[in-house]
Amino acid sequence: MTVFTSSSPGSRLALAVVTAPERTHNPAVAATGAREEAIRHLLQTAADAGIGLVATRPEGDGERLLGQAWPFPSPFQVSVRTLPLSEGLDRVEARARRSLERLGLPRGDVLLVSNAAELAGADGRALWDRLQGLKAKGLYRRIGVCATLEDGPALLARRLQPDVVQIGCNLLDQRADRDGTLAAIAGTGAEIHLSSVFAGGLLFAGGDSLPAAWAGQAMALSRTRRRLAEQRCDPMQGALAYAFQLPGVTRVITSIASSAELRAVLAAAHAPCPKLDWSTMAVEAPAVAEASAAVSSAA
């Protein structure tokens, strides 16, 4: 068993555990007991690699499964997302507390507003005050927000002074880096947790498996993969190397369904990457903007 040090790339990764049986590609794992055992193995692999943060969502039974599968003693902190504000402030606060109960933890590391646009609405200030109250009570050590470029995250960070901003940026969609958004967020003192690192799987998709909105970008994607191959760098390795070198990025969130997937990510994270011209890897910004709604986040 390989145990990585705190200075290794593994320590900068965060884990978004996918509990949906369809991602396991193994029908036998669909049974609840088998799923719990698979998650337990995945978490132990992550612990051995020095990964210290697990990103969770309130939907489904993911929190409960994690709560039943933590290694003992658990080396993990957790980030938790809020319910939609449309469910009401009281419900949002109650669910943030309930998430910790389901996870079997006395406190969480980060509580994130799931949709930054909610903070611009009529109840936005009240929502933020609820999060600050939970932080003051010691239930969460830090609070933050999940944002997109369209939310104006740099301005949001200056106004609210969150501890953490989670935002997407990747090898194909480099806009948050190119326009200075990441640097501006980091300048406020907020930690940046990077999501969508693998562009919703687009880096690995062939022409026939591309989402409809990206069908016209098959040649551009092929060109990026070819440029990586010419430098003897596979897409996963290139995606992680790009993410690790971005300014202000503290955590790189990867969506993982099995210990085998995690081992592949760890191998790519630790593989030496040649010096690359990242700007040549991106797909044109207009194409990215049009297709963003069709691409699922990595976390």
C-alpha positions in Angstrom: 0.0 0.0 0.0 1.3 3.4 -1.0 0.9 6.2 1.5 1.3 9.7 0.1 2.7 12.6 2.0 0.9 15.9 2.8 2.9 17.6 0.1 1.8 15.2 -2.6 -0.9 16.1 -5.3 -3.3 13.8 -3.5 -3.5 16.3 -0.6 -4.9 18.9 -3.0 -7.6 16.7 -4.3 -11.1 16.7 -2.9 -13.5 13.7 -3.4 -17.0 13.9 -4.7 -18.2 10.4 -4.2 -20.7 9.2 -6.8 -23.1 6.8 -5.1 -25.4 6.2 -8.2 -25.2 2.5 -9.0 -25.1 3.2 -12.8 -21.7 4.8 -12.5 -20.1 1.6 -11.1 -20.5 -0.4 -14.3 -21.0 -3.4 -12.1 -24.6 -4.6 -11.5 -23.5 -6.5 -8.4 -22.8 -3.1 -6.7 -26.4 -2.0 -7.0 -27.3 -3.9 -3.8 -27.1 -1.6 -0.8 -24.6 -3.8 1.1 -22.3 -4.0 -1.8 -22.6 -0.3 -2.4 -21.6 0.5 1.2 -18.6 -1.9 0.9 -17.5 -0.3 -2.4 -17.8 3.2 -0.8 -15.9 2.0 2.3 -13.1 0.7 0.0 -13.1 4.0 -2.0 -12.8 6.1 1.2 -10.0 4.0 2.5 -8.1 4.4 -0.8 -8.6 8.2 -0.5 -7.4 8.3 3.1 -4.3 6.4 2.1 -3.6 8.9 -0.6 -3.8 11.9 1.8 -7.1 13.2 0.5 -8.7 15.2 3.3 -11.9 16.7 2.0 -15.1 15.0 0.7 -17.6 17.2 -1.1 -21.3 16.1 -0.6 -24.7 17.0 -1.9 -28.0 16.9 0.0 -29.8 14.9 -2.8 -30.3 11.2 -2.6 -28.8 8.9 0.0 -25.2 9.8 -0.6 -24.7 11.5 2.8 -26.2 8.5 4.6 -24.0 6.1 2.7 -20.9 8.1 3.5 -21.8 8.3 7.2 -21.9 4.5 7.3 -18.6 4.0 5.5 -16.1 6.4 7.0 -12.8 4.9 8.1 -12.2 4.9 11.8 -10.9 7.3 12.9 -12.0 9.3 9.9 -9.3 11.6 8.4 -11.9 13.5 6.3 -13.4 17.0 6.5 -16.7 17.5 4.5 -18.1 20.3 2.4 -21.9 20.4 2.4 -24.3 22.2 0.0 -27.6 23.9 0.9 -31.0 23.0 -0.4 -32.5 25.4 -2.9 -33.7 28.6 -1.3 -37.2 28.0 -2.9 -37.7 25.5 -0.1 -37.6 28.3 2.5 -34.9 29.6 4.9 -36.0 27.4 7.8 -35.9 24.3 5.6 -32.4 25.3 4.3 -31.0 25.7 7.8 -32.6 22.6 9.1 -31.3 20.5 6.2 -27.8 21.9 6.7 -28.0 20.6 10.3 -29.5 17.3 9.2 -26.7 16.8 6.7 -24.3 16.5 9.5 -26.5 14.0 11.3 -26.7 11.9 8.2 -23.0 12.0 7.8 -22.5 11.0 11.4 -20.3 14.1 12.1 -20.5 16.7 14.9 -19.4 19.5 12.5 -18.5 20.2 8.9 -15.7 22.0 7.3 -17.6 24.1 4.7 -21.2 24.9 4.1 -21.8 26.2 0.5 -24.7 28.0 -1.0 -25.6 25.7 -3.9 -26.7 28.5 -6.2 -24.9 31.8 -6.0 -27.8 33.5 -7.9 -29.9 33.0 -4.8 -27.7 35.5 -2.9 -28.8 38.3 -5.3 -32.5 37.8 -4.7 -34.7 39.3 -2.0 -33.8 36.7 0.6 -30.2 36.5 -0.3 -28.9 38.5 2.7 -31.1 36.5 5.0 -29.8 33.2 3.5 -26.2 34.4 4.1 -27.0 35.4 7.6 -28.3 31.9 8.3 -25.0 30.4 7.1 -23.1 32.8 9.3 -25.2 31.8 12.2 -24.4 28.1 11.7 -20.7 29.0 11.5 -21.0 31.1 14.7 -22.5 28.1 16.5 -19.5 25.9 15.4 -21.5 23.6 13.2 -19.5 24.6 10.2 -15.9 25.9 10.3 -16.3 27.9 7.1 -19.0 29.1 4.7 -19.0 29.8 1.0 -20.7 29.6 -2.3 -20.9 27.6 -5.5 -20.7 30.0 -8.4 -20.4 30.2 -12.2 -18.9 33.0 -14.2 -22.3 34.4 -14.9 -22.8 35.0 -11.2 -20.0 37.5 -11.1 -18.0 35.5 -8.5 -15.2 38.0 -8.0 -17.7 40.8 -7.1 -19.6 38.3 -4.9 -16.4 37.4 -3.0 -15.6 41.1 -2.4 -19.1 41.8 -1.2 -19.7 38.8 1.1 -16.1 37.8 2.0 -16.8 34.0 1.9 -14.2 31.6 3.2 -14.6 29.4 0.1 -15.7 29.9 -3.5 -16.3 26.7 -5.6 -16.2 27.4 -9.3 -15.6 25.4 -12.5 -12.6 25.8 -14.7 -10.8 23.2 -16.9 -8.5 22.6 -19.8 -11.3 23.1 -22.3 -13.1 26.0 -20.6 -10.3 28.3 -19.3 -12.4 31.5 -19.0 -12.3 31.8 -15.3 -8.5 31.9 -15.5 -8.1 33.9 -18.6 -10.4 36.8 -17.5 -8.7 37.1 -14.1 -11.7 35.8 -12.1 -9.6 33.2 -10.2 -6.9 35.7 -9.3 -9.6 38.2 -8.2 -11.3 35.7 -6.0 -8.0 34.6 -4.4 -7.2 38.3 -3.8 -10.2 38.5 -1.4 -8.6 35.8 0.7 -11.2 33.2 -0.2 -10.1 29.6 -0.9 -10.9 28.4 -4.4 -12.3 24.9 -4.8 -12.2 23.9 -8.4 -15.0 21.8 -10.0 -15.7 20.5 -13.5 -12.0 19.6 -13.8 -12.7 16.9 -16.4 -15.2 19.1 -18.3 -18.1 16.7 -17.5 -16.2 13.9 -19.2 -15.8 15.7 -22.5 -12.0 15.2 -22.5 -12.6 11.5 -22.7 -15.7 11.4 -25.0 -15.6 10.3 -28.6 -17.5 11.9 -31.5 -20.5 9.6 -31.1 -20.8 10.1 -27.3 -20.6 13.9 -27.3 -23.6 15.9 -25.9 -25.6 17.4 -28.7 -24.5 20.9 -27.8 -20.9 19.8 -28.4 -21.4 17.9 -31.6 -19.8 20.7 -33.6 -16.7 20.7 -31.4 -15.6 17.2 -32.1 -12.7 18.4 -34.2 -11.6 20.9 -31.5 -11.7 18.2 -28.8 -9.7 15.9 -31.1 -7.2 18.6 -31.6 -6.7 19.1 -27.9 -6.3 15.4 -27.3 -3.8 15.2 -30.2 -1.7 18.0 -28.8 -1.6 16.3 -25.4 -0.6 13.0 -27.0 2.2 14.7 -28.9 3.6 15.7 -25.6 3.1 12.2 -24.2 0.5 13.5 -21.8 -2.9 11.7 -21.5 -6.1 13.8 -21.1 -6.6 13.0 -17.4 -3.0 13.9 -16.6 -3.2 17.1 -18.6 -6.5 18.1 -17.0 -5.1 17.7 -13.5 -1.8 19.4 -14.3 -3.7 22.4 -15.7 -5.9 22.5 -12.5 -3.0 22.3 -10.1 -1.2 25.2 -11.7 -4.1 27.7 -11.6 -3.7 30.7 -9.3 -5.3 30.5 -5.8 -6.7 27.0 -6.3 -6.6 25.1 -3.0 -8.7 22.0 -3.8 -9.4 20.2 -7.0 -12.6 18.3 -6.8 -12.9 15.1 -8.7 -16.1 13.0 -9.1 -15.3 9.4 -8.3 -17.5 6.3 -8.3 -15.0 3.6 -7.4 -11.6 2.9 -5.9 -10.4 1.9 -9.4 -11.4 5.3 -10.7 -9.6 7.0 -7.8 -6.4 5.0 -8.4 -6.4 6.1 -12.0 -6.9 9.8 -10.9 -4.1 9.5 -8.4 -1.7 7.9 -10.9 -2.4 10.8 -13.3 -2.0 13.4 -10.6 1.4 12.0 -9.6 2.7 11.5 -13.2 5.2 14.2 -14.3 3.7 16.5 -16.9 5.7 18.2 -19.6 5.6 21.9 -19.9 2.6 22.7 -22.1 1.1 25.7 -23.7 -2.2 25.5 -22.0 -3.8 28.3 -24.1 -3.7 26.0 -27.2 -5.8 23.4 -25.4 -9.0 25.5 -24.9 -12.1 25.4 -27.0 -13.3 28.8 -28.2 -15.2 30.6 -25.4 -18.4 31.1 -27.4 -18.7 27.4 -28.0 -18.1 26.7 -24.3 -20.7 29.2 -23.2 -23.3 27.7 -25.5 -22.7 24.2 -24.4 -22.1 24.8 -20.7 -25.8 24.1 -19.8 -25.5 20.6 -21.4 -22.4 19.6 -19.5 -22.7 18.2 -16.0 -20.4 19.5 -13.3 -17.7 17.2 -12.0 -18.9 17.8 -8.5 
